[in-house]
Amino acid sequence: DMTVCILGSPTAFLPVLLEGGTRCPGAMVLCLSPTWVSRVPSETSTGAWSLLLSRGVSFKVGGHSALETFVPPRRANYVTGTFAPGDPEGGWVGELARDLDCPTGGSVPLAHRLEDPLVTRWVLAARANLPVPPTLAFVLGARRDLPVEPGVPGVRLVRLEDPQGQETLVQEEVGAFLGGTAMEHYSQVVVRPAGWRWQGTGTRSTHRKEEGAAVAQAVGAQLRGLTEEDSVLLEAMVPTARLPVPPPRSPAPRLPVALRICTLVCRSWGDRPQLCQVACAVGRAESPVRHGASLPQGLDSSLRQWGVVAPSERQALARRLREATEAATAALLVAEAELSPQLRGGTRARTDILGVDFLLACVDDALELVALATNNQRCLESCVLAEAMGRAVGEPSGDLPRLLAEAMLHRAQCHLVEGKDILLIGAGGVSKSFVWEAARDYGLRIHLVESDPEHFAAGLVQTFLPYDSREHRRDEEHAERVLELVRSRGLRPHACLSYWDDCVVLAALVCQGLGLRGSSPAAVRVAKQKSRTHQHLQRCRRGRPPPAAFAVPCRRLRSHGDVERAAGTVPFPAVAKLEFGAGGVGVRLVEDAGQCHAHAARLWRDLRDDADHPGIGLGWGNAMLLMEYVPGTEHDVDLVVFDGRLVGAWVSDNGPTRVPAFLETAACLPSCLPADRQAQLVRAALECCRACGLRDGVFNVELKLGPGGPRLLEINPRMGGFYLRDWIREVYGPDLLLAAVLVALGVPPVLPARPAPRAHLVGVMCLGSEHGAALGGGGGMEALRELQGRGLVRLNRLFEEVAGDGEYEEPLLSVACDGATRAEACVRLLGLCQALGIDSPRYPVEHFLSHFK
């Protein structure tokens, strides 16, 4: 069972519990008492503890909840709760969540760190390059959680050996701060003690900048009680920007007010920060605006109230706020990761939800976001209140509960796969190298069956089982031999799957033999053989529209006599290609029967078995098929299907091919298509998979989209190849590899319900024949690697060396650039290709990118 445990008060987490109960019924459990749980020594992690729940409130679909007793106790896969300093329940919650063996979304030490404005302000200024209020901080010399010399704009740290005997030093530092350039734009300062213990106490004094003696005296008074955990801050009071506003309706004087912008961020897919919601608070300018002191309001209406009239200006500020918030969070999480497990509250403890507060200031007549502080839970409470207020007046539910529930459930699922034994059939080539790194990161134990006894992955897996299965027409026999190998080694895998196109049928047979979850061998066979796929779909005539509507007329070719017979039923122009082919090798547009005869003769002469061109399906033979040519744009649809139900789908676009060949030239993600056309592709892909019997797994479906709707090209009953897994992770976050493992384990993956792209990726394929000189001797490859190291390009190496030649060549490399818009990504990529010699009259990159509009 998957169990996400919330410890303590449900007030701030109730919307998340309800959303999680809808997404994964029964997985979200609320623990209201320390007597409902127990800590037992971990069986997997030395020195750690497992959390077992004997009672809890579980949440189901439709908002239903129930107090349940769990016999046997349920083991928590993810734990979070009310770690906020000063919370009456923080004691037992923090103690129960300490040093757990499962992912823990926070801890008391991490909450204390977030609530210390000096620590977080230094991180925001030093690592996120964000403006902060000019700050002079006094700490005891023994304090070790701060750098010796911060050296960042806006924060000056003074270490005192004895606060009582260093009055002169304090006065000098205060005078220098008040008269320094950092204070030029400000007229008031605040003196206050800082640290997690002082949060919300209101102990502070406000002074004019000219009152140097009074300021020094106030600082000295606060220093008398200084401890090693605390600091005394002298900071500028940053006023909210004053913008021109319409004249008031009333002649009464208008009081100056202040605006505090509260942002809530979560650690999302791929450990990336994601802004969940913004709530603003307004108060009197002469005193700080505190959380909970006023009802929250939205950012857009707040900016309008402040006089930001133009929608474009408000949108630009909202984008800047998102960038600043996510940069702040990324810096805080990196700094947190550098702490020892003891300082974090456990090896698996890390902050997953936090708030960052900003002020909207005016510097040199320009609006500027000033990072004020971070917090553990107050922004969550404010944003939950704003969400509830919106629903009360008929506003649709926001993204907050969904984003937080998805983040928690995703971390729980990552923990669920740790230590699982995965039988992997076929290692593939260099394009699948990411599998081994991902397996290590997820804690998977890979037992690899591979035909090449010298494969580089042999030393990267738990168990290497060399077995030559390249003659795939004997897969039933191979499956029996593999099962014998597995049993002789005493292996008991939890799941079996394959990412390599040649091995999908063998993997299905082995899966069936072991009684593991997966699509049936019969279904995978139908999908693997291209002509059989279309002929099967043509018989599926139930539905609106039926799967037959997506099939294309085609005929199998095993001899020249088959060519003559096919020419009488398949209209020309047509496409001739390998029946079991992969990578677009040998695919060709033929105008008549004569061209088809000539192409078949060449292909049957050159490509006879796997030794002639490994990895393109020749282990199944070199039969061909003739398929009606389908006009339109070409697209990939990557699907995650569990028990026949669509869990996730992503649509990408391909650029125009170099006719008469059909080798891929360019691609982009997200798709350029409007939502309704993407929906057509996804539904067609899903119905084709289900009609073939593919009900569990991650599948890649290639389609064309013309005026009459989608038409199927082929189904790949495995995860999408080339760059697709990497791109989908980069643009949307989820990992197709993890999704495939979860489905094989019998767990429906949690994926974004409303995936929003983080960026646009546009890429172009490089060929050895066209680009070998530019990338090799011309130094282009070194330049690309250097750009990749700086995050300016994405490279996906598909082969170590040129694969095939002439018309049987496969792409060597995918080069991609990202951008905030598709047009920006295209401009960057085209400029790069022109500079490196990838673009040429023979390989016109601008033409290949012309579809992406």
C-alpha positions in Angstrom: 0.0 0.0 0.0 1.0 3.6 -0.6 0.6 5.7 2.5 1.1 9.5 2.7 1.0 10.4 6.4 0.1 13.9 7.6 1.0 14.4 11.3 -0.7 16.9 13.5 -3.3 19.6 12.7 -5.3 19.1 9.4 -6.1 22.8 9.1 -3.5 23.8 6.5 -3.5 20.3 4.8 -7.2 19.6 4.5 -7.6 20.6 0.8 -4.5 18.5 0.0 -5.9 15.5 1.9 -9.2 15.8 0.0 -7.5 16.1 -3.4 -5.1 13.2 -2.7 -8.0 11.1 -1.6 -9.6 11.7 -5.0 -6.4 10.9 -7.0 -5.4 7.9 -4.9 -8.3 6.7 -2.7 -7.1 5.6 0.7 -3.5 6.7 0.2 -3.7 9.9 2.3 -3.9 9.3 6.0 -4.2 11.9 8.7 -2.7 11.1 12.1 -4.1 13.3 14.9 -2.5 11.7 17.9 1.0 10.3 18.8 -0.7 7.2 20.2 -1.9 6.2 16.7 1.6 5.6 15.4 4.8 3.8 16.4 8.4 4.0 15.5 10.3 0.7 14.8 13.9 0.2 13.7 14.2 0.3 10.0 14.8 -3.0 8.2 16.5 -1.3 5.3 18.4 1.7 6.7 20.8 1.4 9.6 20.1 4.0 12.3 16.8 5.0 10.8 13.2 4.3 11.8 10.0 3.2 10.1 6.7 4.8 11.0 3.8 2.4 11.4 0.2 3.6 11.6 -2.3 1.7 13.7 -5.0 4.3 13.3 -5.7 7.2 11.0 -8.3 9.2 9.1 -8.2 8.0 5.4 -9.6 10.0 2.5 -11.6 8.7 -0.4 -13.2 9.9 -3.6 -15.8 12.6 -3.2 -14.5 14.0 0.0 -15.4 11.0 2.1 -13.2 10.3 5.1 -13.2 7.6 7.7 -11.4 6.8 11.0 -9.8 3.4 10.4 -7.8 0.9 12.5 -5.1 -0.7 10.5 -4.3 -4.4 11.2 -1.5 -5.0 10.4 -0.2 -1.4 10.8 0.4 0.5 7.6 4.0 1.6 6.8 4.3 5.2 5.8 5.9 5.9 2.4 5.9 9.7 2.9 5.5 11.8 6.0 5.0 15.5 6.6 3.1 17.6 9.1 3.0 20.7 11.3 6.7 21.4 12.0 6.0 25.2 12.5 7.9 26.7 15.4 5.7 27.5 18.3 2.9 25.1 17.1 1.6 23.2 20.2 1.7 19.9 18.2 5.2 20.6 16.8 6.9 18.6 19.7 5.4 15.2 19.1 5.2 15.7 15.3 8.8 16.6 15.1 9.9 13.6 17.3 7.9 11.1 15.3 9.2 12.4 12.0 12.9 12.4 13.0 15.3 10.1 11.3 12.8 8.1 9.2 13.7 5.7 6.4 11.0 7.2 4.1 10.9 10.6 2.4 10.0 13.3 5.0 8.6 16.6 3.8 10.3 18.8 6.4 11.5 18.5 10.0 11.8 20.7 13.1 15.5 21.6 12.4 14.6 22.6 8.8 11.6 24.6 9.9 13.9 26.5 12.4 16.3 27.2 9.6 13.5 28.5 7.3 12.2 30.8 10.0 15.5 32.4 10.7 15.5 35.5 8.5 19.3 36.0 8.7 20.1 32.5 7.4 17.6 32.7 4.6 18.3 36.3 3.7 22.0 35.4 3.2 21.1 32.5 1.0 18.6 34.6 -1.1 21.2 37.3 -1.6 24.3 35.1 -2.1 22.9 32.2 -4.2 19.7 33.5 -5.8 21.0 37.0 -6.5 17.8 38.5 -5.2 17.6 42.0 -3.6 16.9 41.9 0.2 16.4 44.7 2.7 19.7 46.2 3.6 20.6 44.3 6.8 23.3 44.6 9.6 23.3 41.5 11.7 25.0 40.9 15.0 25.7 37.3 16.1 27.9 35.5 18.7 31.3 34.4 17.3 30.6 30.8 18.2 27.7 30.5 15.7 28.6 28.0 13.0 25.6 27.9 10.7 26.7 31.1 8.9 29.6 31.8 6.7 32.7 33.5 8.1 32.6 36.3 5.5 29.2 36.5 3.8 30.4 39.1 1.2 27.0 39.5 -0.4 25.2 42.8 -1.3 22.7 43.8 1.3 23.8 41.7 4.3 26.6 42.6 6.7 27.5 40.1 9.4 29.3 41.2 12.6 30.5 38.5 15.0 30.8 39.5 18.7 32.9 37.6 21.2 31.3 39.5 24.1 28.2 41.7 23.4 28.6 43.5 26.8 32.2 44.6 26.1 32.1 45.6 22.5 29.8 48.7 22.6 32.3 50.8 20.6 32.4 48.2 17.8 28.6 48.1 17.8 28.3 51.9 17.6 30.9 52.0 14.7 29.0 49.4 12.8 25.7 51.0 13.3 27.0 54.4 12.2 28.7 53.0 9.1 25.5 51.1 8.2 23.2 54.2 8.6 25.5 56.4 6.6 26.4 53.8 4.0 25.3 53.7 0.4 22.9 50.8 1.0 20.7 53.1 3.1 20.5 56.0 0.6 17.0 55.1 -0.6 15.5 54.5 2.9 14.5 56.8 5.7 13.6 54.3 8.5 15.2 51.3 10.1 13.9 48.5 12.4 15.8 46.9 15.2 14.7 43.4 16.3 15.9 40.1 17.6 15.8 37.3 14.9 15.7 33.5 15.0 13.0 30.9 15.0 12.2 31.5 18.6 11.3 35.2 17.9 8.9 34.5 15.1 5.6 36.3 15.6 6.6 37.9 18.9 6.5 41.5 17.6 9.6 42.5 19.6 10.9 45.4 17.5 11.5 49.1 17.4 11.3 51.6 14.5 13.6 54.6 14.2 14.4 57.3 11.7 17.8 56.9 10.0 19.0 60.2 11.5 18.6 58.9 15.1 22.0 57.2 15.2 22.4 57.2 19.0 18.9 55.9 19.6 19.4 53.1 17.1 22.8 52.1 18.7 21.1 52.1 22.1 18.2 49.9 20.8 20.7 47.5 19.3 22.7 47.3 22.5 19.5 46.6 24.5 18.7 43.7 22.3 22.2 42.3 22.5 22.0 41.8 26.2 19.9 38.7 25.7 21.7 37.3 22.7 22.2 33.5 22.5 24.1 31.4 20.0 20.8 30.5 18.1 19.7 34.1 17.7 20.8 37.4 16.1 20.0 41.0 16.4 19.1 42.7 13.1 19.2 46.3 12.1 17.4 46.5 8.8 16.0 49.1 6.4 12.2 49.5 6.4 11.5 49.1 2.7 8.4 51.0 1.8 5.9 49.7 -0.8 6.2 51.4 -4.1 4.1 54.5 -4.5 2.4 54.5 -7.9 0.1 57.0 -9.5 -3.5 56.1 -8.7 -6.8 57.6 -9.8 -8.0 60.5 -7.6 -10.1 59.3 -4.7 -13.9 59.5 -4.7 -13.8 61.0 -1.2 -11.9 64.2 -0.2 -10.8 62.4 3.0 -7.0 61.9 3.3 -5.6 58.6 2.0 -3.4 56.8 4.4 -0.2 55.2 3.2 -0.4 51.4 3.1 2.0 48.5 2.6 1.8 45.4 0.4 3.2 42.0 1.4 3.3 39.4 -1.4 3.1 35.8 -0.1 4.2 33.0 -2.4 3.8 29.3 -1.8 6.2 26.9 -3.6 6.5 23.1 -3.7 9.3 20.8 -4.7 7.8 19.3 -7.9 8.7 16.8 -10.5 12.4 16.3 -10.9 13.0 18.2 -7.7 12.2 21.5 -9.4 10.5 24.4 -7.5 7.0 25.2 -8.7 5.0 28.2 -7.7 1.6 27.0 -6.5 -0.2 30.2 -5.4 0.2 33.8 -4.6 -1.7 35.7 -1.9 -1.2 39.4 -0.9 -1.8 41.2 2.4 -2.4 44.9 2.8 -1.8 46.9 6.0 -0.7 50.2 7.4 2.7 51.4 6.1 4.1 52.4 9.5 4.0 48.8 10.8 5.0 45.4 9.2 2.2 43.5 7.5 1.9 40.2 9.2 0.5 36.9 8.0 -3.0 36.4 9.3 -3.5 40.0 10.2 -5.7 40.7 7.2 -7.7 38.6 4.7 -5.6 37.7 1.6 -6.3 39.0 -1.9 -5.0 38.1 -5.3 -1.9 39.5 -7.0 -3.6 40.9 -10.0 -6.2 42.9 -8.1 -3.5 44.1 -5.7 -1.4 45.4 -8.5 -4.5 47.2 -10.0 -5.2 48.7 -6.6 -1.6 50.0 -6.6 -2.0 51.7 -10.0 -0.5 49.1 -12.3 -3.2 49.5 -14.9 -1.8 47.9 -18.1 -2.5 44.1 -18.2 0.8 43.5 -19.9 2.7 45.2 -17.0 0.8 43.1 -14.4 1.6 39.9 -16.4 5.2 40.9 -16.6 5.3 41.4 -12.8 3.7 38.1 -12.3 6.3 36.4 -14.5 9.1 38.2 -12.6 7.6 37.0 -9.3 7.4 33.4 -10.5 11.1 33.5 -11.6 12.2 35.2 -8.3 10.2 32.7 -6.2 11.5 29.6 -8.0 15.1 31.0 -8.0 14.8 31.7 -4.2 13.5 28.2 -3.5 16.1 26.5 -5.7 18.9 28.3 -3.8 17.4 27.4 -0.4 17.0 23.7 -1.4 20.6 23.5 -2.6 21.9 25.1 0.6 19.7 22.7 2.6 21.1 19.6 0.7 24.6 20.6 1.9 23.6 20.2 5.5 24.5 17.0 7.4 21.7 14.5 8.1 21.8 15.6 11.7 21.1 19.2 10.9 18.3 18.2 8.5 16.6 16.0 11.0 17.3 12.8 9.1 18.9 11.5 5.9 15.5 11.5 4.1 14.3 14.8 5.5 14.0 17.8 3.1 11.7 20.8 2.7 9.0 20.1 0.1 6.7 23.1 0.8 7.7 26.6 1.8 6.7 30.2 1.6 8.7 33.1 0.3 7.6 36.7 1.1 8.3 39.7 -1.1 7.8 43.4 -0.9 7.0 45.5 -4.0 9.5 48.3 -3.8 10.6 51.1 -6.1 14.3 51.6 -6.9 15.4 54.2 -9.3 11.9 54.7 -10.6 11.5 51.0 -11.4 9.4 48.4 -9.6 11.5 45.8 -7.8 10.6 42.6 -5.9 12.6 42.6 -2.6 12.8 39.1 -0.9 11.8 39.6 2.7 11.8 36.2 4.5 10.8 32.6 4.2 8.5 30.5 6.3 7.6 26.9 7.0 3.8 27.0 7.0 2.3 30.5 7.3 2.2 31.0 3.5 0.4 27.7 3.2 -2.2 28.8 5.7 -2.7 32.1 3.8 -3.0 30.5 0.4 -5.4 27.8 1.7 -7.6 30.6 3.2 -7.5 32.5 -0.2 -8.5 29.3 -2.0 -11.5 28.7 0.4 -12.6 32.4 0.1 -12.6 32.1 -3.7 -14.7 29.0 -3.7 -17.2 30.7 -1.4 -18.0 33.3 -4.1 -18.1 30.8 -7.0 -14.5 30.9 -8.2 -13.2 27.6 -9.7 -10.8 25.6 -7.6 -7.2 26.6 -8.0 -4.2 24.5 -8.6 -2.9 24.6 -5.1 -4.4 21.3 -3.7 -3.6 19.4 -6.8 0.0 20.5 -7.1 0.8 19.7 -3.4 -1.1 16.4 -3.5 0.8 15.3 -6.7 4.1 16.3 -5.2 3.5 14.2 -2.0 2.1 11.2 -3.9 5.0 11.3 -6.3 7.6 11.2 -3.6 5.7 8.3 -1.9 5.8 6.4 -5.2 9.5 7.0 -5.6 10.0 5.4 -2.2 7.7 2.6 -3.1 10.0 1.4 -6.0 13.2 1.6 -3.9 14.8 -1.8 -3.6 12.5 -3.5 -6.1 14.0 -6.2 -8.3 13.4 -5.5 -12.0 14.1 -8.0 -14.7 15.1 -6.0 -17.8 15.1 -7.7 -21.2 17.6 -6.1 -23.6 20.1 -3.3 -22.7 19.9 -1.4 -26.0 22.6 0.9 -27.1 24.1 4.2 -26.0 20.7 5.9 -26.4 19.4 3.9 -23.5 22.3 4.8 -21.2 20.0 6.9 -19.0 18.4 3.7 -17.8 21.3 2.7 -15.6 21.7 6.2 -14.0 17.9 6.4 -13.4 17.9 2.9 -11.8 20.6 4.0 -9.4 18.7 7.2 -8.5 15.5 5.3 -7.9 17.1 2.6 -5.9 16.1 -0.2 -8.4 17.9 -3.5 -8.5 18.3 -4.3 -12.2 18.7 -7.9 -13.4 19.6 -7.6 -17.1 19.2 -10.2 -19.8 21.3 -9.2 -22.8 22.6 -10.8 -26.0 26.0 -9.1 -26.0 28.2 -10.7 -23.3 30.5 -7.7 -23.5 27.9 -5.0 -23.1 29.0 -1.9 -21.2 26.0 -2.2 -18.9 27.2 -5.6 -17.4 29.0 -3.7 -14.6 26.2 -1.3 -13.9 23.5 -3.8 -12.9 22.8 -6.1 -9.9 22.8 -9.3 -12.0 24.0 -9.7 -15.6 22.5 -12.6 -17.5 24.1 -13.0 -21.0 21.8 -14.9 -23.3 21.6 -14.6 -27.1 18.0 -13.9 -28.1 18.7 -12.0 -31.4 16.8 -14.6 -33.5 13.4 -13.4 -32.3 11.3 -15.8 -34.4 12.2 -18.3 -31.7 11.1 -16.1 -28.8 8.9 -18.8 -27.1 12.1 -20.9 -26.9 14.1 -18.0 -25.6 11.5 -17.2 -23.0 11.8 -20.7 -21.5 15.6 -20.4 -21.4 15.4 -17.0 -19.7 13.0 -18.4 -17.1 15.4 -21.2 -16.4 18.3 -18.6 -16.0 16.2 -16.6 -13.6 15.2 -19.6 -11.5 18.7 -21.0 -11.5 20.0 -17.7 -10.0 17.3 -17.7 -7.4 15.9 -14.4 -8.6 12.3 -13.4 -7.8 11.7 -10.1 -9.7 8.9 -7.8 -8.7 8.5 -6.7 -12.4 9.7 -7.5 -15.9 9.8 -5.1 -18.8 11.8 -3.9 -21.8 12.7 -0.5 -23.3 14.4 -2.0 -26.3 12.2 -2.5 -29.4 13.6 -5.9 -30.4 12.8 -7.4 -27.0 9.2 -6.4 -26.3 7.6 -9.7 -27.2 10.3 -11.7 -25.3 9.7 -9.5 -22.3 5.9 -10.1 -22.5 6.5 -13.9 -22.7 8.8 -13.9 -19.7 6.4 -11.6 -17.8 3.6 -14.1 -18.5 5.8 -17.0 -17.3 6.6 -15.3 -14.1 3.0 -14.3 -13.4 3.9 -10.6 -13.5 1.8 -7.6 -14.7 2.1 -6.6 -18.3 0.4 -6.6 -21.6 -0.2 -10.1 -23.0 2.3 -11.6 -25.6 -0.6 -11.8 -28.1 -1.3 -8.0 -27.8 2.4 -7.1 -28.1 2.8 -9.3 -31.2 -0.1 -7.5 -32.8 1.4 -4.1 -32.1 5.0 -5.2 -33.0 4.1 -6.4 -36.5 3.0 -3.3 -38.5 0.8 -4.9 -41.1 -0.9 -7.0 -38.5 -1.6 -3.9 -36.4 -3.5 -2.2 -39.2 -5.3 -5.4 -40.4 -6.4 -6.1 -36.8 -7.7 -2.5 -36.4 -9.6 -2.7 -39.7 -11.7 -5.5 -38.1 -12.4 -3.4 -35.0 -15.6 -1.6 -36.0 -17.3 -0.8 -32.7 -17.0 2.7 -31.2 -17.6 6.3 -32.2 -15.5 6.4 -34.3 -14.3 2.8 -34.4 -10.5 2.0 -34.2 -10.8 1.0 -37.9 -11.2 4.7 -38.7 -7.5 5.2 -37.8 -6.1 2.2 -39.7 -4.4 2.6 -43.1 -4.7 0.1 -46.0 -1.5 -2.0 -46.2 -0.2 -5.4 -47.4 2.7 -7.6 -46.3 5.6 -8.1 -48.7 7.7 -11.3 -48.6 8.3 -11.7 -52.3 8.1 -9.8 -55.5 4.8 -11.6 -56.2 3.4 -10.0 -53.0 4.5 -6.6 -54.5 2.3 -7.2 -57.5 -0.7 -8.3 -55.5 -0.3 -5.3 -53.0 -0.1 -2.9 -55.9 -3.6 -3.9 -56.9 -5.1 -3.0 -53.5 -2.8 -0.2 -52.1 -3.1 3.1 -54.0 0.1 4.9 -55.0 2.0 6.9 -53.9 2.6 4.5 -51.1 5.2 3.9 -48.4 7.4 0.7 -48.4 9.1 -0.2 -45.1 10.3 -3.1 -42.9 7.5 -5.0 -41.2 9.4 -5.1 -37.9 11.6 -2.1 -38.5 12.7 0.6 -36.1 14.3 4.1 -36.3 12.9 4.8 -39.8 15.6 2.7 -41.5 14.6 1.5 -45.0 11.3 3.5 -45.1 10.7 5.0 -48.6 8.1 6.7 -50.6 7.4 4.8 -53.9 5.4 6.3 -56.8 4.5 3.0 -58.5 5.0 -0.7 -58.5 8.3 -0.5 -60.3 9.8 1.7 -57.6 8.5 -0.7 -55.0 10.1 -3.7 -56.7 13.4 -1.8 -56.9 13.4 -0.7 -53.3 12.4 -4.2 -52.1 15.2 -5.8 -54.1 17.8 -3.5 -52.6 16.5 -3.9 -49.1 16.3 -7.7 -49.2 19.8 -7.8 -50.6 21.4 -5.4 -48.1 19.4 -6.2 -44.9 19.1 -9.9 -44.4 19.6 -10.4 -40.6 20.5 -8.7 -37.4 24.2 -8.7 -38.2 23.7 -6.5 -41.2 22.1 -3.7 -39.1 21.7 -4.4 -35.4 18.8 -3.0 -33.5 16.3 -2.3 -36.3 14.2 -5.5 -36.0 16.0 -7.8 -38.5 15.9 -10.5 -35.8 12.3 -10.9 -36.9 13.2 -11.3 -40.5 13.3 -8.7 -43.3 9.7 -8.9 -44.5 8.3 -5.6 -45.7 4.9 -4.0 -46.1 3.3 -1.5 -48.5 1.2 1.1 -46.9 -1.0 3.8 -48.4 0.7 7.2 -48.1 -1.0 9.5 -45.5 -0.7 13.3 -46.0 -0.5 15.6 -43.0 1.9 16.4 -40.2 3.6 13.7 -38.2 3.3 13.4 -34.4 4.4 11.1 -31.6 2.0 10.4 -28.7 3.6 8.9 -25.6 1.0 7.2 -23.4 0.9 5.8 -19.9 -1.9 3.3 -19.6 -2.9 1.4 -16.5 -5.6 -1.3 -16.6 -6.8 0.2 -19.9 -7.2 3.6 -18.4 -5.3 6.6 -19.7 -3.0 8.0 -16.9 -0.9 10.4 -18.9 -0.2 11.5 -22.5 2.2 13.9 -24.3 2.1 15.0 -27.9 5.2 16.1 -29.8 5.6 17.3 -33.4 8.0 16.1 -36.1 9.3 18.3 -38.9 9.1 17.5 -42.6 11.2 14.5 -43.7 13.7 14.4 -46.6 11.4 12.7 -49.1 11.6 10.0 -50.5 13.2 8.8 -47.2 11.3 9.3 -43.9 14.2 9.7 -41.4 13.3 12.2 -38.7 14.8 15.6 -39.1 13.4 17.9 -36.4 10.9 17.8 -33.5 9.3 20.1 -30.9 7.6 19.7 -27.5 5.0 20.9 -26.6 3.0 20.4 -29.7 2.1 23.4 -31.9 -1.4 22.0 -32.4 -4.4 23.5 -30.7 -5.8 21.5 -27.7 -8.7 19.9 -29.7 -6.3 18.5 -32.4 -4.0 17.2 -29.7 -7.0 15.5 -28.0 -7.8 13.8 -31.3 -4.3 12.3 -31.5 -4.3 11.2 -27.9 -7.8 9.5 -28.2 -6.8 7.8 -31.5 -3.6 6.5 -30.0 -5.3 5.2 -26.9 -8.1 3.5 -28.8 -5.6 1.9 -31.2 -3.6 0.5 -28.2 -6.7 -0.7 -26.4 -8.1 -2.3 -29.5 -4.8 -4.3 -29.9 -5.0 -5.4 -26.3 -2.3 -3.1 -24.8 -3.8 -2.3 -21.4 -0.8 -1.9 -19.2 2.4 0.0 -19.9 4.1 3.0 -21.5 3.6 3.1 -25.3 4.8 5.3 -28.1 2.4 5.8 -31.0 3.3 7.4 -34.3 0.4 9.1 -36.2 -0.2 11.5 -39.0 -2.8 14.3 -38.7 -4.5 15.5 -41.8 -7.8 17.4 -42.5 -9.8 14.2 -41.9 -8.2 13.6 -38.5 -5.5 11.1 -37.2 -4.2 8.1 -39.0 -2.0 5.5 -37.4 1.5 4.9 -38.7 2.7 2.4 -36.1 2.5 1.4 -32.4 5.7 0.9 -30.4 4.7 -1.2 -27.4 7.5 0.3 -25.2 8.7 3.7 -24.0 9.4 6.3 -26.7 12.9 6.3 -28.0 15.5 8.8 -29.1 15.1 12.0 -27.0 11.5 11.6 -25.9 12.0 10.5 -22.3 14.5 13.2 -21.7 12.4 16.0 -23.3 9.2 15.0 -21.5 11.1 15.2 -18.2 12.6 18.6 -19.0 9.4 20.2 -20.3 6.7 18.5 -18.1 8.6 16.9 -15.2 7.4 13.2 -15.1 9.7 10.3 -16.0 8.4 7.7 -18.5 10.9 5.2 -17.2 9.5 5.5 -13.6 6.0 5.3 -14.9 6.8 2.1 -16.8 8.3 0.6 -13.6 5.3 1.6 -11.5 2.8 0.1 -14.0 4.8 -3.1 -14.1 4.7 -3.2 -10.3 0.9 -2.8 -10.4 0.8 0.7 -9.1 -1.0 3.4 -11.1 1.5 6.2 -11.6 0.6 9.7 -10.2 1.1 12.1 -13.1 0.2 15.8 -13.5 -3.6 16.0 -14.1 -3.2 19.3 -16.0 0.4 19.3 -17.3 1.8 22.7 -18.0 5.0 23.1 -20.0 7.9 24.7 -18.2 9.5 25.7 -21.6 9.5 24.9 -25.3 12.1 22.5 -26.8 13.0 22.4 -30.5 15.6 20.0 -31.8 17.2 18.8 -35.0 18.8 15.4 -35.8 22.4 15.2 -36.9 23.6 12.6 -39.4 27.1 11.2 -39.7 27.0 11.5 -43.5 26.0 15.2 -43.4 27.6 16.4 -40.2 30.5 14.1 -39.4 33.1 16.6 -40.5 31.5 19.6 -38.8 31.0 17.8 -35.5 34.3 15.9 -35.5 37.2 17.5 -37.3 35.5 20.9 -37.1 35.3 20.9 -33.3 31.5 21.2 -33.3 31.1 18.3 -30.8 33.4 19.9 -28.2 31.5 23.2 -28.6 28.2 21.4 -28.1 29.4 19.7 -25.0 30.6 23.0 -23.6 27.2 24.6 -24.3 25.5 21.7 -22.8 27.5 22.1 -19.6 26.3 25.7 -19.4 22.7 24.6 -19.9 22.3 26.3 -23.3 21.6 23.1 -25.4 20.3 19.6 -24.8 22.2 16.7 -26.4 20.9 13.2 -26.8 23.6 10.9 -28.2 21.8 8.1 -30.1 24.8 6.1 -31.3 28.5 6.1 -30.4 29.4 6.0 -34.1 27.7 6.2 -37.5 24.9 3.6 -37.7 24.4 2.4 -41.2 25.1 4.3 -44.4 23.4 5.8 -47.3 19.6 5.2 -47.3 19.9 2.9 -44.2 21.6 5.6 -42.0 20.2 6.4 -38.6 20.5 9.8 -36.7 23.7 10.1 -34.7 22.7 12.9 -32.4 19.8 15.1 -31.4 20.6 18.8 -30.7 17.9 20.9 -29.0 17.5 24.4 -27.6 14.8 25.7 -25.3 13.0 29.0 -25.0 10.1 30.7 -23.2 8.3 30.5 -26.5 8.6 28.1 -29.5 9.7 31.0 -31.7 12.5 31.8 -29.3 13.7 28.2 -29.2 13.6 28.0 -33.0 15.7 31.2 -33.4 18.3 29.8 -30.9 18.5 26.4 -32.6 18.8 27.9 -36.1 21.5 30.3 -35.0 23.4 27.4 -33.4 23.1 25.2 -36.4 24.3 27.9 -38.7 27.3 28.7 -36.5 28.3 25.0 -36.3 27.7 24.1 -39.9 24.8 21.7 -39.1 22.6 23.9 -41.4 23.5 23.6 -45.1 21.8 23.6 -48.5 21.7 19.8 -48.4 20.3 19.9 -44.8 18.1 23.0 -44.6 17.4 23.3 -40.9 15.2 26.4 -41.4 12.9 24.3 -43.7 12.8 21.5 -41.1 11.6 24.0 -38.4 9.0 25.5 -40.7 6.2 23.3 -39.4 6.6 24.5 -35.9 4.3 27.5 -36.0 
